[in-house]
């Protein structure tokens, strides 16, 4: 029986995932499968088809689409998403997998280290500000500092994370409506609202060597996605506090790490994203459907498919929302 499915998504040239794949295969855990989800044709020059499943999607979708497509056929009890441009060491999964003996655990967050800055963290996971802002916990801090921040971690970053397969499928996989930059915190909030646990495992460490560049043209889309994230979760974060904090978060998000033009485009996307005002109601209905699915699975001792989960969640989604997502 397959214990672990390692999913490596890659949007760019296939050369971007080769170093990560080589690292994973060198230190591959027992009872695991490796799935590379990519958008560009790959000739497999090293003849790895017997060891690796290559999931090729010829579409303009993002990382979320690649990951969701890959997990449909994943056979592992645990899904490990590992970004192209990362490297791992021998035994990196052992400490993380032990946590899934607790059925309440839905996700485990490893430490993502900065390869070019030894001793410093890229991220230890994600957190959320009530105004709607995603926070990368521990970014650029020294590794020993993780002790003071461990309670702030809501979930793993999309760079590296471990997920209970059934729980991930029950919520329909990663939410594409909030985009690649925010899908990790959206999932973390969803798991929290389902009453599931997320654990930080500092003994599990991966190194981030390269990151994919964000395009200027994507600023409008990122603004739209950020606004959608806010309206999906604002009610559960406290309506009054969320609304009061939201304008400041919007401004901070526009100016942080953005040029004037990019920040302006992001604000435009935020304005367009106000069409997501009803996203919270849809989210609540989907959350109830996911909770019922998980309860049925526990009662019957069955496994779940992503297709079946999405059919159930679609019943909770208005037709207009379904058409836009398609």
C-alpha positions as CSV (number, residue, x, y, z in Angstrom):
1,X,0.0,0.0,0.0
2,X,1.3,3.5,-0.9
3,X,1.8,5.6,2.2
4,X,3.0,8.8,0.6
5,X,2.4,10.6,-2.8
6,X,5.0,13.3,-3.5
7,X,3.6,15.8,-6.0
8,X,6.1,18.2,-7.7
9,X,4.2,20.9,-9.7
10,X,6.1,23.0,-12.3
11,X,4.7,25.8,-14.5
12,X,7.9,26.8,-16.2
13,X,10.5,24.9,-18.3
14,X,10.9,21.3,-17.3
15,X,14.5,21.9,-16.3
16,X,13.1,23.7,-13.2
17,X,11.9,20.4,-11.7
18,X,14.9,18.2,-12.6
19,X,17.1,19.1,-9.6
20,X,14.1,18.7,-7.3
21,X,13.2,15.4,-8.8
22,X,16.8,14.1,-8.6
23,X,16.9,15.1,-4.9
24,X,13.6,13.3,-4.2
25,X,14.6,10.1,-6.0
26,X,17.9,10.0,-4.2
27,X,16.2,10.2,-0.8
28,X,12.9,8.6,-1.7
29,X,11.0,7.1,1.2
30,X,9.7,3.6,1.2
31,X,6.0,3.1,0.2
32,X,5.9,6.3,-1.8
33,X,5.1,7.4,-5.3
34,X,6.4,10.5,-7.1
35,X,4.2,12.5,-9.4
36,X,5.5,15.4,-11.5
37,X,2.7,17.7,-12.7
38,X,3.9,19.9,-15.5
39,X,2.5,22.1,-18.3
40,X,5.2,21.7,-20.9
41,X,6.1,18.6,-22.9
42,X,8.9,16.6,-21.3
43,X,11.0,14.1,-23.3
44,X,12.1,12.1,-20.2
45,X,15.8,12.0,-21.2
46,X,16.7,10.0,-18.1
47,X,14.1,7.3,-18.7
48,X,12.3,7.8,-15.4
49,X,8.8,6.7,-16.4
50,X,9.1,3.5,-14.4
51,X,9.9,5.4,-11.2
52,X,7.9,8.6,-11.8
53,X,4.4,9.4,-13.0
54,X,4.5,12.5,-15.3
55,X,1.1,14.3,-15.2
56,X,1.1,16.6,-18.3
57,X,-1.6,19.3,-18.6
58,X,-1.7,21.4,-21.7
59,X,-3.7,24.3,-20.3
60,X,-3.2,27.9,-19.2
61,X,-4.0,27.0,-15.6
62,X,-1.8,27.7,-12.6
63,X,-0.1,25.7,-9.9
64,X,-3.4,24.9,-8.2
65,X,-4.7,23.3,-11.4
66,X,-1.5,21.2,-11.7
67,X,-1.7,20.0,-8.1
68,X,-5.4,19.3,-8.2
69,X,-5.1,17.3,-11.4
70,X,-2.2,15.3,-9.9
71,X,-3.9,14.4,-6.6
72,X,-6.9,12.9,-8.5
73,X,-4.9,9.8,-9.2
74,X,-2.6,9.9,-6.2
75,X,-2.7,6.7,-4.2
76,X,-1.0,7.7,-1.0
77,X,-2.8,8.3,2.3
78,X,-0.7,11.5,2.6
79,X,-0.1,14.0,-0.2
80,X,3.2,15.9,0.0
81,X,3.3,19.0,-2.3
82,X,6.9,20.0,-3.0
83,X,7.6,23.0,-5.3
84,X,10.0,22.8,-8.2
85,X,13.2,24.5,-7.1
86,X,13.4,22.8,-3.7
87,X,15.8,20.1,-2.4
88,X,15.4,17.5,0.3
89,X,17.7,15.4,2.5
90,X,17.6,11.8,3.6
91,X,14.7,11.0,5.9
92,X,13.0,14.4,5.5
93,X,9.5,12.9,5.6
94,X,9.9,10.6,8.7
95,X,9.0,13.1,11.4
96,X,6.2,14.7,9.4
97,X,4.4,11.4,8.6
98,X,4.3,10.3,12.2
99,X,1.8,13.1,13.0
100,X,-0.8,11.5,10.7
101,X,-1.3,8.7,13.2
102,X,-3.6,11.2,14.8
103,X,-6.8,11.3,12.7
104,X,-7.4,14.9,13.7
105,X,-4.3,16.0,11.8
106,X,-5.0,17.3,8.3
107,X,-1.7,19.0,7.5
108,X,1.9,19.2,8.6
109,X,4.1,22.2,7.9
110,X,7.9,21.7,7.4
111,X,10.5,24.4,7.7
112,X,11.4,25.8,4.3
113,X,15.0,27.1,4.5
114,X,16.7,29.6,2.2
115,X,19.4,27.8,0.3
116,X,21.4,31.0,-0.4
117,X,21.2,32.1,3.3
118,X,22.2,29.2,5.5
119,X,20.5,29.3,8.9
120,X,17.6,31.4,7.7
121,X,14.0,30.4,7.0
122,X,12.0,31.2,3.9
123,X,8.9,30.1,5.7
124,X,7.6,27.9,8.5
125,X,4.1,28.1,7.2
126,X,1.3,30.6,6.6
127,X,-0.9,32.7,8.9
128,X,-3.8,35.2,8.3
129,X,-4.5,38.8,9.3
130,X,-8.2,39.6,9.9
131,X,-8.1,42.3,7.2
132,X,-7.5,39.6,4.6
133,X,-3.7,39.5,4.4
134,X,-1.6,36.3,4.0
135,X,1.4,36.2,6.2
136,X,4.5,34.0,5.6
137,X,5.5,33.0,9.2
138,X,9.2,33.2,10.0
139,X,10.2,34.7,6.7
140,X,14.0,35.5,6.7
141,X,14.3,34.7,10.5
142,X,17.0,32.5,12.0
143,X,16.0,28.8,12.3
144,X,16.1,28.8,16.2
145,X,13.4,31.6,16.2
146,X,10.8,29.1,15.1
147,X,10.0,28.2,18.7
148,X,8.5,31.7,19.4
149,X,6.3,31.6,16.3
150,X,5.1,28.0,16.1
151,X,1.6,28.8,17.4
152,X,1.1,31.4,14.6
153,X,1.3,28.8,11.9
154,X,-2.2,28.0,10.5
155,X,-1.0,25.7,7.7
156,X,1.9,24.8,5.3
157,X,3.0,27.1,2.5
158,X,2.4,25.9,-1.1
159,X,6.2,25.6,-1.3
160,X,6.1,22.4,0.8
161,X,3.4,20.8,2.8
162,X,1.9,17.4,3.9
163,X,-1.8,16.8,3.7
164,X,-4.2,14.0,4.7
165,X,-5.5,12.9,1.3
166,X,-9.1,12.3,2.4
167,X,-9.4,15.7,4.1
168,X,-7.8,17.4,1.1
169,X,-10.2,15.8,-1.3
170,X,-13.2,16.4,0.9
171,X,-12.8,20.1,0.5
172,X,-12.3,19.8,-3.3
173,X,-8.5,20.2,-3.3
174,X,-6.9,23.6,-3.4
175,X,-9.3,26.5,-4.2
176,X,-8.5,27.9,-7.7
177,X,-10.6,31.0,-7.2
178,X,-8.1,32.5,-4.8
179,X,-5.1,31.8,-7.1
180,X,-1.7,30.3,-6.6
181,X,-0.5,32.9,-4.1
182,X,-3.3,32.4,-1.6
183,X,-4.5,28.8,-2.1
184,X,-2.3,27.7,0.9
185,X,-3.8,30.1,3.4
186,X,-7.3,29.4,2.1
187,X,-6.8,25.7,2.7
188,X,-5.4,26.3,6.1
189,X,-8.4,28.4,7.1
190,X,-10.7,25.7,5.7
191,X,-9.0,23.0,7.7
192,X,-9.2,25.1,10.9
193,X,-12.9,25.7,10.3
194,X,-13.5,22.0,9.9
195,X,-12.0,21.4,13.3
196,X,-8.9,19.8,11.9
197,X,-5.3,20.2,13.3
198,X,-2.2,21.5,11.5
199,X,1.2,20.7,13.0
200,X,4.5,22.4,12.6
201,X,7.3,19.8,12.3
202,X,10.7,21.6,12.6
203,X,12.6,18.3,12.1
204,X,11.2,18.1,8.6
205,X,13.2,20.6,6.5
206,X,13.5,21.4,2.8
207,X,15.7,24.0,1.0
208,X,14.3,26.5,-1.5
209,X,16.9,27.2,-4.2
210,X,14.8,29.1,-6.8
211,X,11.5,30.8,-7.0
212,X,9.2,31.4,-10.0
213,X,9.0,35.1,-10.9
214,X,5.6,36.9,-10.6
215,X,4.6,38.8,-13.7
216,X,3.4,42.3,-13.8
217,X,0.4,41.2,-15.9
218,X,-0.7,39.0,-13.0
219,X,-1.1,41.9,-10.6
220,X,-4.8,42.4,-11.5
221,X,-5.5,38.7,-11.0
222,X,-3.6,38.7,-7.7
223,X,-5.8,41.6,-6.5
224,X,-8.9,39.8,-7.5
225,X,-7.8,36.7,-5.7
226,X,-6.9,38.5,-2.5
227,X,-10.4,40.1,-2.4
228,X,-12.0,36.8,-3.0
229,X,-10.0,35.3,-0.1
230,X,-11.2,38.0,2.2
231,X,-14.9,37.7,1.4
232,X,-14.7,33.9,1.7
233,X,-13.5,34.1,5.3
234,X,-14.4,37.5,6.7
235,X,-17.5,36.3,8.7
236,X,-15.6,33.7,10.6
237,X,-12.8,36.1,11.5
238,X,-15.3,38.5,13.1
239,X,-17.4,40.7,10.8
240,X,-16.8,44.1,12.5
241,X,-13.1,43.6,13.1
242,X,-12.5,42.2,9.6
243,X,-14.3,45.1,7.9
244,X,-12.4,47.7,9.9
245,X,-9.0,46.1,9.2
246,X,-9.7,45.4,5.5
247,X,-8.9,48.8,4.0
248,X,-5.5,49.0,5.7
249,X,-4.7,45.5,4.6
250,X,-5.6,46.3,1.0
251,X,-3.2,49.3,1.0
252,X,-0.4,47.4,2.7
253,X,-0.9,44.5,0.2
254,X,-0.7,46.9,-2.7
255,X,2.5,48.6,-1.7
256,X,4.4,45.7,-0.2
257,X,7.0,44.3,-2.6
258,X,5.1,46.0,-5.6
259,X,6.1,48.9,-7.8
260,X,3.7,51.8,-8.4
261,X,2.3,50.4,-11.6
262,X,1.9,46.9,-10.2
263,X,0.4,48.2,-7.0
264,X,-2.2,50.2,-9.0
265,X,-3.1,47.2,-11.0
266,X,-3.5,45.2,-7.9
267,X,-5.9,47.8,-6.5
268,X,-7.8,47.5,-9.7
269,X,-8.1,43.8,-9.3
270,X,-9.3,44.4,-5.7
271,X,-12.1,46.6,-7.0
272,X,-13.1,44.1,-9.6
273,X,-13.0,41.4,-6.9
274,X,-15.8,43.1,-5.0
275,X,-18.0,40.9,-7.1
276,X,-17.0,38.2,-4.6
277,X,-19.1,39.7,-1.8
278,X,-21.2,36.6,-1.6
279,X,-18.3,34.2,-1.5
280,X,-18.7,33.8,2.3
281,X,-22.1,32.2,1.9
282,X,-20.9,29.8,-0.7
283,X,-17.9,28.9,1.5
284,X,-20.2,28.2,4.5
285,X,-22.3,25.8,2.4
286,X,-19.2,24.1,1.0
287,X,-17.8,23.8,4.5
288,X,-20.9,22.0,5.7
289,X,-20.8,19.7,2.7
290,X,-17.2,18.8,3.3
291,X,-17.9,18.2,7.0
292,X,-20.7,15.8,6.0
293,X,-18.4,14.0,3.5
294,X,-15.7,13.5,6.2
295,X,-18.3,12.2,8.6
296,X,-19.6,9.7,6.1
297,X,-16.1,8.5,5.3
298,X,-15.3,7.9,9.0
299,X,-18.6,6.0,9.5
300,X,-18.2,3.8,6.5
301,X,-14.4,3.4,6.4
302,X,-14.3,4.4,2.8
303,X,-11.9,6.4,0.6
304,X,-12.8,9.4,-1.4
305,X,-12.2,10.6,-5.0
306,X,-11.8,14.2,-6.0
307,X,-14.5,13.9,-8.6
308,X,-17.0,12.6,-6.0
309,X,-16.1,15.4,-3.6
310,X,-16.5,18.1,-6.2
311,X,-19.9,16.8,-7.2
312,X,-21.0,17.1,-3.6
313,X,-19.5,20.6,-3.2
314,X,-21.0,21.7,-6.5
315,X,-24.5,21.2,-5.0
316,X,-23.6,23.8,-2.5
317,X,-22.4,26.3,-5.1
318,X,-24.8,28.6,-7.1
319,X,-24.9,28.0,-10.8
320,X,-23.3,31.4,-11.5
321,X,-20.4,30.6,-9.3
322,X,-19.9,27.2,-11.0
323,X,-19.9,28.7,-14.5
324,X,-17.3,31.3,-13.5
325,X,-15.0,28.6,-12.0
326,X,-15.3,26.5,-15.1
